[in-house]
Amino acid sequence: MSTGSTPGRLARVGVFLDDRLGAATFLKRNMRKIFPDHWTFLLGEIALYSFVILLLTGTFLTFFFKPGMNEVVYNGSYSPLRGVTMSEAYASSLDLSFDVRGGLLMRQMHHWAALLFIGGMMIHMLRVFFNGAYRKPRELNWLIGVALLALALFEGLTGYSLLDDLLSGAGLRITAGVAQSLPVVGTWLSFFLIGGEYPGQDVIARFYSIHILLIPAVLLALITAHLILTWVLKHTQMPGKGRTNDNVVGAPTYPSFMIKSGAYFMFTFGVVALLGTFAQINPVWLYGPYVPSDISAGTQPDFYLALLDGSLRLMPSWEINFLGFTLPMSVLIPALVPLGIILTGLALYPFVEQWVTGDRREHHIVDRPRNNPHRTAIGVSAVTFYGVLWLMASNDVIASVFHLSLNKMIYIGRVLVFLGPALAYLVTYRICVGLQRRDADALGHGVETGVIKRRPTGEYFEVHVPSLESIEAQVRGKEPVPILEGAAEEGGGDGAPPRGGKHHPLRELRARMSRAYGGEKVPLGDGDHDGHDGRGGREGSGGHDGRDRAGRAAVGRGTEEKRSP
């Protein structure tokens, strides 16, 4: 019958492939793999889909871009620059923008996708960090993510420098100066990248090869490894009802996850296309060709490079002269220290936390950020540090728009770069502890409704209702931050020397750090201010008259049987 012809053909194709590749079992097993559902898991997919868009639009651009430094006279469609001498690279950028059909759209989509790629990676890494999803057995995947971020920053720098306009040329001049400031290898490295004295004749061609071949190949390999490890190690999931370290609650790969991912890719592609169509970015024709004697005013690099620009602007003029050699600290420190602190801190944090807490268990359930206040506070401090330097990259524009003194802006920035992260740490820590107290109170007395009632005795009270079962399960999924075994005794609170009467400074430091970092800051039982089992009484149930000591109705639900072991 005709109704059975199509399934029959598909079955024959399946049998044909299975007989030769043995893929039926593999596909059946992996198409039913379960993926957890939570909106934060989509943040990493933004970066992945942006990378795909970068590959597609970048392939189009390579057909028309000419990475040459030879001087030509521009005779294209953009009349204000017609007859101006410029490099082949800049001339081809203008041709792409005005003479190639769809060229400007592809250029702008490529640039927007690059910003979304790096921004998506940053937000995804923050999600992983704040949730503690980097813990065993995912440390290697975390290191791959840090390497991806570092490579993406350098990829953005090389692509940003290819157009040879006045803005990117000034940025490339700063890059060359940073390379030359490095001790011992600086001059060699600068000559290797530029091909001689700046600006040279080879820098665009070399950056072009690095940008379209070397770094994309490494990025593609690392992304593939990252996805494979995510697949093999089992996806992390949020705490909640029925979720443990031994299972995954969610939807299967096919059809649920594949359909949602396909739709999400189309949404991402559509947003990038709309941005490329209606939101102008990097109008190189307004900047003009790069001339070493000129500099553009009121312009800043893309957000991921603004950190370095801001640190350069804040750094005082400082250099060290020794044995006939000069170390320009005013360049070395801004170029290496801020980004080095962030990337090195990201790479080492999983291992430092493991050393401090002594926690070597496998974790497949992530933490809510509030439940590890020190980790969350450290992350917010790093974001604040980055944000201050990013903001200071625009200090000249801010000073001009708001009629402020540029020198005062610099001094304010120098104070904020140290004071801002410290304040952010303290505020974030207190907020996390306060949110834990709120969770404990909701479990002990129920959720506030805003409904006020009056008792026959004349007292007023607020009605509380039980928490939703799903929310209660999420709150009860909280685990205390581990403390190093024996940390409470070693180095003693009484000052007694540990183990044989000998003090071990590193061991004592580790114990103090573990006690400060770990432990239960606000036990869930603290929500029961009546001093009972956390269930609370209902109004009129006798005993406690349905109130806690603050006069609020404690209309809780019996949840002892649902407590986590």
C-alpha positions in Angstrom: 0.0 0.0 0.0 1.2 3.6 -0.6 0.7 4.5 3.0 3.5 2.2 4.0 6.0 3.1 1.3 7.6 6.0 3.1 8.2 4.3 6.5 9.4 1.3 4.6 12.1 3.3 2.8 13.1 5.0 6.0 13.4 1.6 7.7 15.5 0.3 4.9 17.8 3.3 5.1 18.1 2.8 8.9 18.9 -0.9 8.4 21.5 0.0 5.7 23.3 2.5 8.0 23.1 0.3 11.1 24.5 -2.7 9.2 27.6 -0.6 8.1 28.0 1.8 11.0 26.3 0.1 14.0 24.7 3.5 14.8 21.2 2.3 15.8 22.1 1.6 19.5 24.2 4.8 19.8 21.5 7.0 18.3 18.7 5.3 20.4 20.7 5.8 23.6 21.7 9.4 22.9 18.4 10.7 21.4 16.7 9.8 24.7 19.3 11.6 26.8 17.6 13.8 29.4 18.4 17.5 29.6 17.2 19.6 32.6 15.0 22.6 32.0 16.0 26.0 33.4 16.2 29.3 31.6 19.8 29.9 32.7 21.0 26.9 30.7 20.2 28.9 27.5 22.9 31.5 28.2 25.6 29.2 27.0 23.6 28.4 23.9 23.6 32.1 23.0 27.4 32.0 22.8 27.3 28.7 20.8 24.8 30.0 18.2 26.6 33.4 17.9 29.8 31.4 17.1 27.9 29.6 14.3 26.7 33.0 13.0 30.3 34.3 13.1 31.5 31.4 11.0 28.7 31.9 8.4 29.1 35.7 8.1 32.9 35.5 8.3 33.0 33.1 5.4 31.0 35.6 3.3 33.4 38.5 4.2 36.5 36.5 3.3 35.4 36.5 -0.4 35.6 40.3 -0.6 38.1 41.5 2.0 41.7 42.2 0.9 44.2 42.0 3.8 46.8 44.2 2.3 48.8 47.2 3.4 49.7 48.4 -0.1 48.5 52.0 -0.7 45.7 52.5 -3.2 43.6 55.5 -4.2 39.9 55.0 -3.3 37.5 55.5 -6.2 34.4 53.8 -4.7 30.9 54.9 -4.0 31.6 56.8 -0.8 32.3 60.3 -2.2 33.8 62.0 0.9 36.8 59.7 0.7 37.0 59.4 -3.1 40.6 60.2 -4.2 42.1 59.6 -0.7 45.1 57.3 -0.4 44.5 54.4 1.9 45.5 50.7 2.4 43.9 47.9 0.5 42.4 46.6 3.7 40.5 49.9 4.4 39.5 50.3 0.7 38.0 46.8 0.6 36.2 47.5 3.9 34.5 50.5 2.2 33.7 48.4 -0.9 32.1 45.8 1.4 30.0 48.5 3.1 28.9 50.4 -0.1 29.4 48.4 -3.2 29.0 44.7 -2.4 25.3 43.6 -2.2 24.5 42.7 1.4 28.1 43.5 2.4 27.2 46.1 5.0 24.6 43.8 6.5 27.1 40.9 6.8 29.7 43.2 8.3 27.4 44.5 10.9 25.9 41.0 11.7 29.5 39.8 12.1 30.4 42.5 14.5 27.1 42.1 16.5 27.6 38.4 16.6 31.2 38.9 17.9 29.9 41.0 20.8 27.1 38.6 21.5 29.6 35.7 21.4 31.9 37.2 24.0 29.1 38.6 26.1 27.3 35.3 26.1 30.4 33.5 27.2 30.9 35.9 30.0 27.3 35.6 31.3 27.4 31.8 30.9 30.6 31.7 33.0 29.1 33.9 35.6 26.1 31.5 35.8 28.4 28.5 36.2 30.5 30.3 38.8 27.7 31.6 41.0 25.9 28.2 40.9 29.2 26.3 41.6 28.7 24.2 38.5 32.5 24.0 38.0 33.0 21.6 40.9 34.1 18.0 40.5 33.9 16.3 38.0 33.7 19.5 35.8 37.0 21.2 36.6 38.4 20.4 33.1 35.4 21.7 31.4 35.7 24.9 33.4 39.3 25.3 32.3 38.3 24.8 28.7 35.8 27.6 29.2 38.4 30.0 30.6 40.7 29.2 27.6 37.8 29.8 25.3 37.2 33.3 26.8 40.9 34.2 26.6 41.0 33.1 22.9 37.8 34.9 22.1 39.3 38.2 23.5 42.4 37.8 21.3 40.2 36.8 18.3 38.2 40.0 18.8 41.3 42.0 18.9 42.7 40.6 15.7 39.4 41.1 13.9 38.9 44.6 15.3 42.3 45.5 13.9 41.9 44.3 10.3 39.9 47.2 8.9 42.9 49.6 9.2 40.6 52.6 10.0 41.7 55.4 12.4 40.0 53.8 15.4 41.3 50.3 15.0 44.8 51.6 14.0 45.0 53.5 17.2 44.1 50.3 19.1 46.7 48.4 17.1 49.3 51.0 18.0 48.5 50.5 21.7 48.8 46.7 21.2 52.2 47.2 19.6 53.4 49.4 22.5 52.2 46.8 25.1 54.1 44.1 23.2 57.3 46.2 23.2 57.0 46.9 26.9 57.4 43.2 27.8 60.8 42.4 29.3 63.2 40.3 27.2 60.7 39.1 24.6 58.9 42.4 23.9 60.8 43.6 20.9 60.9 40.1 19.3 57.2 39.6 19.8 56.4 43.0 18.4 58.5 42.4 15.3 56.9 38.9 14.9 53.3 40.3 14.9 54.0 43.5 12.9 56.8 42.4 10.6 59.3 45.1 11.5 59.0 48.6 12.9 55.5 49.8 13.5 53.3 50.0 11.4 55.1 47.7 9.0 53.7 46.0 5.9 52.7 42.6 7.3 50.5 43.2 10.4 47.1 43.1 8.6 48.0 40.0 6.6 49.4 38.2 9.8 46.4 39.2 11.9 44.1 38.0 9.1 45.7 34.6 9.1 45.4 34.4 12.8 41.8 35.7 12.8 40.3 33.4 10.1 42.5 30.2 10.5 44.4 29.7 13.7 42.2 30.9 16.4 38.9 29.7 14.9 40.3 26.2 14.5 41.4 26.2 18.2 38.0 27.6 19.2 36.1 25.0 17.2 38.2 22.2 18.8 37.7 23.5 22.3 34.0 24.1 21.8 33.6 20.5 20.6 35.5 19.2 23.6 33.4 21.4 25.9 30.2 20.0 24.4 31.4 16.4 24.5 32.4 16.8 28.2 29.0 18.4 29.0 27.3 15.4 27.3 29.4 12.7 29.0 29.5 14.2 32.5 25.7 14.7 32.7 24.2 18.1 32.9 24.0 19.9 36.2 20.5 20.8 37.4 18.9 23.2 39.9 17.8 21.9 43.3 14.1 20.9 43.4 11.6 18.2 43.9 12.8 14.8 42.9 16.3 16.0 41.8 19.3 14.3 43.3 23.0 13.9 42.4 22.1 10.5 40.9 19.4 11.5 38.4 18.5 14.2 35.9 14.9 15.6 35.7 14.0 17.1 32.4 13.1 16.4 28.7 14.7 14.0 26.2 17.1 15.2 23.5 14.6 14.2 20.8 12.2 15.8 20.2 12.0 18.3 23.1 15.5 19.6 23.4 16.3 19.5 19.6 13.1 21.5 18.8 13.7 24.1 21.5 17.4 24.5 20.5 16.5 24.8 16.8 13.9 27.5 17.6 16.4 29.3 19.9 19.0 29.3 17.2 16.6 30.9 14.8 15.6 33.5 17.5 19.3 34.3 18.0 19.9 34.5 14.3 16.9 36.8 13.9 18.0 39.1 16.7 21.5 39.4 15.2 20.0 40.1 11.7 17.7 42.8 13.1 20.7 44.4 14.9 22.7 44.3 11.8 19.9 45.9 9.8 18.7 48.6 12.1 21.6 49.3 14.6 24.7 50.8 13.1 28.0 49.6 14.5 31.6 50.5 13.7 31.0 52.9 10.8 34.5 52.9 9.5 33.8 55.4 6.8 33.4 58.1 9.4 36.8 57.5 11.0 38.8 57.6 7.8 42.0 55.6 7.0 44.7 55.1 9.7 47.4 57.7 9.8 50.0 57.3 12.5 50.1 61.1 13.2 46.3 61.3 13.8 44.2 60.1 16.6 40.4 59.9 17.0 38.6 61.6 19.9 35.6 60.4 21.9 35.9 56.8 20.7 36.3 53.6 22.7 37.0 50.0 21.8 34.4 47.2 22.1 33.3 46.4 25.6 35.6 43.4 26.0 38.7 45.5 25.4 37.6 48.5 27.4 39.0 46.9 30.5 42.5 47.3 29.2 41.8 50.9 27.9 40.4 51.9 31.2 43.3 50.5 33.2 45.8 52.4 30.9 44.0 55.6 31.6 44.0 55.2 35.3 47.6 54.1 35.8 50.0 56.7 37.0 53.2 57.4 35.0 55.7 55.0 36.5 58.8 53.4 35.2 61.8 51.5 36.6 65.3 52.1 35.3 67.8 49.5 36.2 71.2 48.6 34.7 70.4 50.5 31.5 67.0 48.8 31.1 63.6 50.5 31.4 60.5 48.8 32.7 57.5 50.9 31.7 55.2 49.9 34.6 52.6 52.4 33.4 52.0 50.1 30.5 53.0 46.6 31.9 50.6 46.8 34.9 47.5 47.9 33.0 48.1 45.4 30.2 48.8 42.3 32.3 47.6 42.7 35.8 43.8 43.3 35.6 43.1 40.7 32.9 45.6 38.4 34.5 43.8 38.7 37.9 40.5 37.8 36.3 41.6 34.9 34.0 44.0 33.4 36.6 41.4 33.7 39.3 38.8 32.0 37.2 41.2 29.2 36.3 42.4 28.5 39.9 39.1 29.1 41.8 37.7 25.5 41.6 41.0 24.1 43.0 41.4 26.8 45.6 37.8 26.2 46.8 38.4 22.5 46.9 41.6 23.1 48.9 39.8 25.4 51.4 36.7 23.3 51.9 38.3 19.8 51.5 35.2 18.9 49.4 36.1 16.3 46.8 32.6 14.9 46.2 30.9 14.9 42.8 28.3 17.6 42.4 25.5 17.4 39.9 23.1 19.6 41.8 24.2 23.3 41.7 23.9 25.8 44.5 21.6 28.8 44.6 23.9 31.8 44.7 22.6 33.0 48.0 23.5 29.7 49.6 27.3 30.3 49.2 27.5 34.0 50.1 31.3 34.2 50.1 31.6 32.8 46.5 28.8 35.1 45.3 30.4 38.1 47.0 33.8 37.3 45.3 32.1 37.0 41.9 30.3 40.3 42.3 33.5 42.0 43.4 35.2 40.8 40.2 32.3 42.1 38.1 32.6 45.4 39.9 36.4 45.6 39.3 35.8 44.9 35.6 32.9 47.4 35.5 34.9 50.2 37.0 37.7 49.8 34.5 35.2 49.5 31.7 33.5 52.7 32.8 36.8 54.5 33.0 37.6 53.7 29.4 35.0 56.4 28.7 36.1 58.9 31.2 36.8 61.6 28.6 33.3 61.2 27.1 31.8 61.3 30.6 33.8 64.4 31.6 32.8 66.1 28.4 29.1 65.3 28.5 28.6 66.1 32.2 31.1 69.0 32.3 33.4 67.4 34.8 37.2 67.6 35.3 39.0 64.8 33.5 41.7 64.8 36.2 39.0 64.4 38.9 37.5 61.5 36.9 40.9 59.8 36.9 41.4 60.2 40.6 37.8 59.0 41.3 38.5 55.9 39.1 41.7 55.1 41.0 39.8 55.1 44.3 36.8 53.2 42.9 39.0 50.4 41.4 40.0 49.4 44.9 37.0 50.6 47.0 34.3 49.4 44.7 35.0 45.7 44.8 35.4 45.8 48.6 32.0 47.5 49.1 30.4 45.1 46.5 31.7 42.2 48.5 30.3 43.4 51.8 26.9 44.4 50.4 26.5 41.1 48.4 27.4 39.0 51.4 24.8 40.7 53.6 22.2 40.4 50.8 22.9 36.6 50.5 22.6 36.1 54.2 19.4 38.1 54.3 17.9 36.0 51.5 18.8 32.9 53.4 17.0 34.2 56.5 14.0 35.0 54.3 14.0 31.4 53.0 14.2 30.0 56.5 11.4 32.3 57.6 9.2 31.2 54.7 9.7 27.6 55.7 9.0 28.2 59.3 5.9 30.5 59.1 4.8 30.3 55.5 4.7 33.1 52.9 3.4 36.6 53.7 0.2 37.4 51.9 -0.3 41.0 52.8 -3.8 40.1 54.2 -4.3 41.7 57.7 -6.9 40.2 60.1 -8.1 41.2 63.5 -8.5 38.8 66.4 -11.4 39.0 68.8 -9.0 40.2 71.4 -8.2 43.2 69.2 -4.8 42.1 67.9 -3.9 42.5 64.2 -1.9 39.8 62.4 -0.9 39.0 58.9 -2.0 35.8 57.3 0.6 33.5 56.0 0.1 30.6 53.6 2.2 27.5 52.9 5.0 27.8 50.3 4.4 26.1 47.0 5.7 22.6 47.0 8.2 23.2 44.2 9.6 26.3 45.9 9.8 24.5 49.3 11.7 21.6 47.6 14.1 24.1 46.0 14.8 25.8 49.4 15.2 22.5 51.2 17.8 21.5 48.6 20.2 23.8 50.3 23.4 22.1 51.6 25.9 23.7 54.1 29.1 24.8 52.5 31.6 22.1 53.5 34.3 22.8 56.1 37.7 21.1 56.1 37.6 18.1 58.4 39.1 19.0 61.8 39.3 22.7 60.9 37.4 23.6 64.1 40.0 21.8 66.3 43.3 22.4 64.5 44.9 25.6 65.6 42.2 25.5 68.2 40.0 28.2 69.4 41.9 28.0 72.6 45.2 28.7 71.0 46.6 25.2 71.7 49.2 24.0 69.2 48.0 21.3 66.9 49.5 17.9 66.3 52.6 17.3 68.4 52.8 20.9 69.7 54.1 22.3 66.3 52.5 25.1 64.5 52.0 24.8 60.8 51.3 28.3 59.4 49.9 27.0 56.1 47.7 24.4 57.8 46.4 27.1 60.3 45.7 29.5 57.4 43.8 26.8 55.6 41.7 26.0 58.7 40.9 29.6 59.3 39.9 30.1 55.6 37.8 27.0 55.8 35.9 28.1 58.9 35.3 31.6 57.4 34.3 30.3 53.9 32.2 27.3 54.9 29.6 26.3 57.3 25.9 27.0 57.6 25.3 30.7 57.8 21.6 30.6 58.4 20.2 27.1 59.2 16.7 26.5 57.8 15.5 25.8 61.3 16.1 29.4 62.2 12.9 30.3 60.4 11.0 28.9 63.4 11.2 31.6 65.9 8.8 29.8 68.2 11.5 27.3 68.9 9.5 24.3 67.6 9.9 22.1 64.6 9.3 24.7 62.0 5.8 23.7 61.1 4.1 26.6 63.0 0.5 26.5 64.2 -2.6 27.5 62.4 -4.9 30.2 63.7 -7.1 28.9 66.4 -5.3 25.6 66.7 -4.6 26.2 70.4 -1.2 26.1 72.0 0.5 29.1 70.3 -2.6 30.8 69.1 -1.4 30.8 65.5 1.3 33.4 66.1 5.0 33.7 66.4 6.7 36.1 68.9 6.5 38.9 66.4 2.7 38.6 66.3 2.6 37.2 62.8 0.4 34.3 61.8 2.4 31.1 61.5 0.2 29.2 59.1 2.8 26.7 58.0 2.5 23.3 56.5 3.8 20.2 58.1 7.0 19.4 56.1 9.1 17.2 58.3 8.6 14.3 56.0 10.0 16.4 53.1 13.2 17.5 54.8 16.4 16.7 53.0 18.5 14.0 54.9 
